[in-house]
Amino acid sequence: MTSSLHRTEAPRESLWPRADRIRLQAQAAAADTDRRRRLAPDVVEALRDAGLMRCAAPASVGAAQAPPADALAGAETIARGDAATGWCVSIAMATSLLAAYLPAAGAAEIFGDPRSIAAGVWAPRGTARPVDGGLVVSGRWPFASGITHADYFFGGCLVDDGRGEQGGAPAMRTVGIPAAQLRILDDTWQTSGLRATGSHDVVAEDVFVPTHRTLSLADGPVIDAPLYRFPVFGYFALAIAATALGNARGAIDDLLDLAGRKLSYGARRTLGEKPVTQTAIAQAEASLRAARALFYAAIEDAWCAASTGEAIAMDLRTGLRLAATHAARTSADVVRSMYDLGGGSAIYDGSPLQRRFRDAATATAHIQVSPATWETTGRMLLGLPTDTDRL
């Protein structure tokens, strides 16, 4: 879905052709990267060259500053080839939004290199102690997707100055640390799905972070532009859902390929010639199209508001979270139905459907699209008192 409103603030080549080329490259490497639990070096290099991993960073550092629909469609396209690659793109592009929250010197240092990639875990799993010129940070952050190919890592921290802030509670800061200054616990990502994301735990031990590489999400961005008026936590949830949508489309692709040639033992009709298959494919297609339509419609509504300079109303923020959770969980249902149709053929390591199935189940475990989101958005719809800080 595109619109005349989906314009970037800086001239750029369309993200779509680049994403589609990388989709095919990632798909060809998917089985191998799944075994190795990290993306293939040539795929990472292609992503660096394309600028997709930092496409939400501002034009002031030479990035695309791409509107959400454009960027997320790029991640969705890549996930159609391989969900783990799409996931890494989604996480990196969402993290690149943080450039707009940093002082100019920090944004230039981290994102000024056109090939730079940043990973991030925004949850405050670290502690920070103020010192002259910055913070001394320690902590351990799980789920650091893409850390094996990242140049920088953004970690959430609680700042303890010994006096307390914000009514006695420690202040929250997010710090940008060179990946070389972290210890990657590369035996921690032993999962069933999204294996190639390399989402290992990372550890910082008394790392000094200068002030220009620290930011506060609560304080808001330092750049006033439509992209940075768009809800940052909503964008994060949408990024997860974009990967799920692409993975579901890829699962339908895989099943269609299998359906044209699979003959069960003793059968005279291929899988695709069976009415049960035809019905299930039609239902899956309808479900996915509907979820995707809601997804991009919610983005369009919020983007229209951001483009006119308005504050993003709470009903639009709620709509983004509803659309993201619905897209991710509907996508998982679509993948499951394709896996079921694949029957015995789908259970082998050589079948892409079994990888799609594992990746879909793992994606829905992310807190941004977990069942708890229904409670939050349901409270909003009912007009009940709700914590809206993460909307």
C-alpha positions as CSV (number, residue, x, y, z in Angstrom):
1,M,0.0,0.0,0.0
2,T,1.4,3.4,-1.0
3,S,0.2,6.9,-0.8
4,S,1.2,10.4,-1.8
5,L,1.8,11.0,1.9
6,H,4.5,8.4,2.0
7,R,7.3,10.7,1.1
8,T,10.7,10.9,2.8
9,E,12.2,14.2,3.8
10,A,15.4,13.4,1.8
11,P,15.8,12.2,-1.8
12,R,16.2,8.4,-1.9
13,E,16.0,5.4,-4.2
14,S,12.9,3.3,-3.5
15,L,13.5,0.7,-0.8
16,W,11.4,-1.9,-2.6
17,P,13.7,-3.1,-5.4
18,R,16.6,-3.4,-2.9
19,A,14.4,-5.3,-0.4
20,D,13.2,-7.7,-3.1
21,R,16.7,-8.5,-4.3
22,I,17.8,-9.3,-0.7
23,R,14.6,-11.4,-0.2
24,L,15.8,-13.9,-2.8
25,Q,19.4,-13.8,-1.4
26,A,18.1,-14.4,2.2
27,Q,15.7,-17.2,1.0
28,A,18.6,-19.1,-0.6
29,A,20.7,-18.9,2.5
30,A,17.9,-19.5,5.0
31,A,18.5,-23.2,5.8
32,D,22.2,-22.6,6.3
33,T,21.7,-19.5,8.5
34,D,19.2,-21.3,10.6
35,R,21.8,-24.0,11.4
36,R,24.5,-21.4,12.1
37,R,22.2,-19.2,14.2
38,R,23.4,-16.0,12.5
39,L,22.8,-14.3,9.2
40,A,25.1,-15.1,6.3
41,P,27.9,-12.5,5.8
42,D,27.0,-11.8,2.2
43,V,23.4,-11.1,3.3
44,V,24.6,-8.7,6.0
45,E,26.8,-6.9,3.5
46,A,23.9,-6.6,1.1
47,L,21.8,-5.1,3.9
48,R,24.5,-2.6,4.8
49,D,24.9,-1.5,1.2
50,A,21.1,-1.1,0.8
51,G,20.8,1.1,3.9
52,L,17.7,-0.7,5.1
53,M,19.1,-1.4,8.5
54,R,19.2,2.4,9.3
55,C,16.5,3.7,7.1
56,A,14.6,5.3,10.0
57,A,17.5,7.4,11.0
58,P,17.3,11.1,10.0
59,A,18.4,12.6,6.7
60,S,20.9,14.8,8.7
61,V,23.2,11.7,9.0
62,G,22.6,10.7,5.4
63,A,19.9,8.1,6.1
64,A,16.7,7.6,4.2
65,Q,14.4,8.9,7.0
66,A,11.8,6.6,5.3
67,P,8.1,6.9,6.2
68,P,6.9,3.9,8.3
69,A,4.9,2.2,5.5
70,D,7.9,2.2,3.1
71,A,10.3,0.9,5.7
72,L,8.0,-1.7,7.1
73,A,7.0,-3.0,3.7
74,G,10.8,-3.5,3.0
75,A,11.1,-5.6,6.1
76,E,8.0,-7.5,5.2
77,T,9.3,-8.2,1.8
78,I,12.6,-9.6,3.1
79,A,10.8,-11.7,5.7
80,R,8.9,-13.3,2.8
81,G,12.2,-14.8,1.9
82,D,13.4,-15.5,5.4
83,A,11.8,-14.5,8.7
84,A,15.0,-14.3,10.6
85,T,16.5,-11.9,8.1
86,G,13.3,-9.8,8.1
87,W,13.4,-9.8,11.9
88,C,16.9,-8.4,12.0
89,V,16.0,-5.7,9.5
90,S,12.9,-4.8,11.6
91,I,14.8,-4.6,14.8
92,A,17.7,-2.5,13.3
93,M,15.4,-0.1,11.5
94,A,13.3,0.4,14.7
95,T,16.5,1.0,16.6
96,S,17.7,3.6,14.0
97,L,14.8,5.8,15.1
98,L,16.8,6.5,18.2
99,A,19.1,8.7,16.2
100,A,16.4,11.4,16.4
101,Y,16.5,11.2,20.2
102,L,20.3,11.6,20.5
103,P,22.3,14.8,20.6
104,A,23.7,15.6,17.1
105,A,27.2,14.4,18.0
106,G,25.9,11.0,19.2
107,A,23.7,10.5,16.1
108,A,26.6,11.3,13.8
109,E,29.0,9.0,15.7
110,I,26.6,6.0,15.7
111,F,24.7,6.4,12.4
112,G,26.9,8.6,10.3
113,D,28.6,5.7,8.6
114,P,26.2,4.6,5.9
115,R,26.9,1.0,6.6
116,S,26.4,1.2,10.4
117,I,24.0,-1.2,12.1
118,A,22.6,-0.8,15.6
119,A,20.9,-3.5,17.7
120,G,18.9,-2.7,20.8
121,V,17.1,-3.9,23.9
122,W,15.2,-0.9,25.3
123,A,14.0,-2.6,28.5
124,P,16.0,-1.2,31.5
125,R,18.1,-4.3,32.2
126,G,21.2,-2.3,33.0
127,T,22.3,0.1,35.7
128,A,24.1,3.4,35.1
129,R,26.1,5.6,37.5
130,P,26.7,9.3,36.7
131,V,30.3,10.4,36.3
132,D,31.9,13.5,34.7
133,G,31.0,13.5,31.0
134,G,28.6,10.6,31.0
135,L,27.5,7.3,32.6
136,V,29.3,4.2,33.7
137,V,27.0,1.3,32.7
138,S,26.8,-2.4,33.7
139,G,24.1,-4.9,32.9
140,R,23.0,-7.9,31.0
141,W,20.4,-7.7,28.2
142,P,18.7,-10.8,26.7
143,F,17.2,-11.0,23.2
144,A,19.8,-8.7,21.5
145,S,18.7,-9.6,18.0
146,G,21.3,-9.0,15.4
147,I,24.1,-8.4,17.9
148,T,26.5,-10.6,15.9
149,H,26.6,-8.2,13.0
150,A,25.8,-4.9,14.9
151,D,28.3,-2.1,15.3
152,Y,26.5,-0.5,18.2
153,F,24.0,-1.6,20.9
154,F,21.4,0.5,22.6
155,G,20.5,-0.8,26.1
156,G,18.0,0.5,28.6
157,C,19.3,1.5,32.0
158,L,18.1,2.7,35.4
159,V,20.3,5.6,36.5
160,D,21.2,5.5,40.2
161,D,22.8,8.8,41.4
162,G,22.3,7.9,45.0
163,R,19.6,10.5,45.5
164,G,16.7,9.2,43.4
165,E,14.9,11.0,40.7
166,Q,11.3,11.4,39.5
167,G,9.8,11.2,42.9
168,G,12.4,8.8,44.3
169,A,12.4,6.3,41.3
170,P,15.6,6.0,39.3
171,A,15.5,7.8,35.9
172,M,15.5,5.7,32.8
173,R,18.1,6.2,30.1
174,T,19.0,4.4,26.9
175,V,22.7,4.2,26.1
176,G,24.6,3.6,22.9
177,I,27.6,1.3,23.3
178,P,30.0,0.1,20.7
179,A,29.5,-3.7,20.2
180,A,33.2,-4.2,20.7
181,Q,32.9,-3.0,24.3
182,L,30.3,-5.7,25.1
183,R,30.6,-9.4,25.9
184,I,28.3,-11.5,23.8
185,L,27.2,-14.7,25.5
186,D,27.0,-16.6,22.2
187,D,25.6,-19.8,23.8
188,T,22.4,-18.2,25.1
189,W,20.3,-18.2,21.9
190,Q,19.3,-21.8,21.8
191,T,15.7,-21.6,20.6
192,S,13.3,-23.4,18.3
193,G,12.6,-20.5,16.0
194,L,14.2,-17.3,14.6
195,R,17.5,-19.0,15.2
196,A,19.5,-17.0,12.6
197,T,18.7,-13.7,14.4
198,G,21.5,-14.5,16.8
199,S,19.6,-12.9,19.7
200,H,22.1,-13.6,22.3
201,D,22.5,-12.1,25.8
202,V,25.0,-9.2,25.9
203,V,26.9,-8.0,29.0
204,A,28.4,-4.6,29.8
205,E,30.8,-4.3,32.7
206,D,31.6,-0.8,33.9
207,V,31.5,0.7,30.4
208,F,31.8,4.5,30.1
209,V,29.2,6.0,27.8
210,P,29.6,9.7,27.0
211,T,26.6,11.9,27.4
212,H,26.2,12.4,23.7
213,R,25.5,8.7,23.3
214,T,22.7,8.7,25.9
215,L,19.0,9.5,25.4
216,S,15.6,9.5,27.1
217,L,12.7,8.1,25.3
218,A,10.4,9.8,27.8
219,D,11.8,13.2,26.8
220,G,10.9,12.7,23.2
221,P,12.9,13.3,20.0
222,V,15.1,16.3,19.4
223,I,14.2,16.4,15.7
224,D,10.7,17.6,14.7
225,A,9.6,15.7,11.6
226,P,6.7,13.5,10.8
227,L,8.6,10.3,11.2
228,Y,9.6,11.2,14.8
229,R,6.1,12.3,15.7
230,F,4.9,8.8,14.8
231,P,4.6,6.8,18.0
232,V,8.0,5.1,18.6
233,F,6.6,2.2,20.6
234,G,3.9,1.7,18.0
235,Y,6.6,1.6,15.3
236,F,8.4,-1.1,17.3
237,A,5.3,-3.3,17.5
238,L,4.7,-2.8,13.8
239,A,8.2,-3.8,13.0
240,I,7.7,-7.2,14.7
241,A,4.3,-7.6,12.9
242,A,5.8,-6.7,9.5
243,T,8.2,-9.7,9.9
244,A,5.2,-12.0,10.8
245,L,3.2,-10.8,7.8
246,G,6.2,-11.5,5.4
247,N,6.7,-15.0,7.0
248,A,3.0,-15.9,6.5
249,R,3.2,-14.8,2.9
250,G,6.3,-16.9,2.5
251,A,4.5,-19.9,4.0
252,I,1.7,-19.6,1.5
253,D,4.3,-19.5,-1.3
254,D,6.0,-22.6,0.1
255,L,2.7,-24.5,0.3
256,L,1.6,-23.5,-3.2
257,D,5.0,-24.8,-4.5
258,L,4.5,-28.1,-2.6
259,A,0.8,-28.4,-3.6
260,G,1.5,-28.6,-7.3
261,R,3.8,-31.6,-7.0
262,K,3.0,-33.6,-3.8
263,L,1.2,-36.9,-4.3
264,S,0.4,-38.8,-1.1
265,Y,1.0,-42.6,-1.2
266,G,-1.6,-44.2,-3.3
267,A,-3.3,-40.9,-4.3
268,R,-4.2,-39.9,-7.8
269,R,-4.6,-36.2,-7.1
270,T,-1.9,-33.8,-6.1
271,L,-2.3,-31.9,-2.8
272,G,-3.5,-28.8,-4.7
273,E,-6.2,-30.8,-6.4
274,K,-7.9,-31.7,-3.1
275,P,-10.9,-29.6,-2.0
276,V,-9.6,-29.4,1.6
277,T,-6.4,-27.8,0.3
278,Q,-8.3,-25.4,-1.9
279,T,-10.6,-24.3,1.0
280,A,-7.7,-23.9,3.4
281,I,-5.6,-21.8,1.0
282,A,-8.6,-19.5,0.3
283,Q,-9.2,-19.0,4.0
284,A,-5.5,-18.3,4.7
285,E,-5.3,-15.9,1.8
286,A,-8.4,-14.0,3.0
287,S,-7.1,-13.8,6.6
288,L,-3.7,-12.6,5.6
289,R,-5.0,-10.0,3.2
290,A,-7.4,-8.7,5.8
291,A,-4.7,-8.5,8.5
292,R,-2.4,-6.7,6.2
293,A,-5.0,-4.2,5.1
294,L,-5.7,-3.3,8.7
295,F,-2.0,-3.1,9.4
296,Y,-1.3,-0.5,6.6
297,A,-4.6,1.4,7.2
298,A,-3.6,2.0,10.8
299,I,-0.2,3.2,9.7
300,E,-1.7,5.5,7.1
301,D,-4.1,7.0,9.7
302,A,-1.3,7.7,12.2
303,W,1.1,8.9,9.4
304,C,-1.5,11.4,8.1
305,A,-1.7,12.9,11.6
306,A,2.0,13.0,12.0
307,S,2.4,14.7,8.6
308,T,0.1,17.5,9.6
309,G,2.0,18.2,12.8
310,E,-0.8,17.1,15.1
311,A,-0.3,15.2,18.3
312,I,-1.0,11.5,17.6
313,A,-4.4,10.9,19.3
314,M,-4.7,8.0,21.6
315,D,-7.3,6.2,19.4
316,L,-4.7,6.2,16.6
317,R,-2.0,4.9,19.0
318,T,-4.4,2.2,20.1
319,G,-5.2,1.4,16.5
320,L,-1.5,0.8,15.7
321,R,-1.1,-1.7,18.6
322,L,-4.3,-3.5,17.7
323,A,-3.2,-3.8,14.1
324,A,0.3,-5.0,15.0
325,T,-0.9,-7.7,17.4
326,H,-3.7,-8.8,15.1
327,A,-1.2,-9.0,12.2
328,A,1.3,-11.0,14.1
329,R,-1.1,-13.5,15.6
330,T,-3.2,-13.9,12.4
331,S,0.0,-14.5,10.5
332,A,1.0,-17.3,13.0
333,D,-2.4,-18.9,12.4
334,V,-1.9,-18.7,8.6
335,V,1.6,-20.3,8.9
336,R,0.2,-23.1,11.1
337,S,-2.5,-23.9,8.6
338,M,0.1,-24.1,5.8
339,Y,2.2,-26.4,8.0
340,D,-0.7,-28.6,8.7
341,L,-1.5,-28.9,5.0
342,G,2.1,-29.9,4.3
343,G,1.5,-33.0,6.3
344,G,4.5,-35.4,6.6
345,S,6.5,-33.4,4.1
346,A,6.5,-30.4,6.4
347,I,8.1,-32.0,9.4
348,Y,11.6,-32.5,7.9
349,D,14.5,-30.1,8.3
350,G,14.6,-29.8,4.5
351,S,11.1,-28.3,4.3
352,P,10.9,-24.5,4.6
353,L,7.5,-24.9,6.1
354,Q,8.8,-26.4,9.4
355,R,11.1,-23.4,9.7
356,R,8.3,-21.0,8.9
357,F,6.2,-22.7,11.6
358,R,9.0,-22.4,14.3
359,D,9.7,-18.8,13.4
360,A,6.0,-17.8,13.5
361,A,5.6,-19.3,17.0
362,T,8.7,-17.6,18.3
363,A,7.6,-14.2,16.9
364,T,4.3,-14.2,18.8
365,A,6.3,-14.6,22.1
366,H,7.6,-11.0,21.7
367,I,6.1,-8.7,24.3
368,Q,5.1,-6.1,21.7
369,V,2.6,-8.5,20.1
370,S,1.8,-10.8,23.1
371,P,-1.7,-11.6,24.3
372,A,-1.2,-9.0,27.0
373,T,-1.6,-6.3,24.3
374,W,-5.3,-7.3,23.9
375,E,-5.9,-6.3,27.6
376,T,-4.2,-2.9,27.2
377,T,-6.0,-2.0,24.0
378,G,-9.3,-3.5,25.3
379,R,-9.1,-1.2,28.4
380,M,-8.5,1.8,26.1
381,L,-11.6,0.8,24.0
382,L,-13.7,0.5,27.1
383,G,-12.5,3.9,28.4
384,L,-10.9,2.4,31.5
385,P,-7.8,3.9,33.2
386,T,-4.8,2.5,31.4
387,D,-1.0,3.0,31.5
388,T,-0.4,4.5,28.0
389,D,3.3,5.2,28.3
390,R,4.1,2.4,25.9
391,L,1.4,3.2,23.3
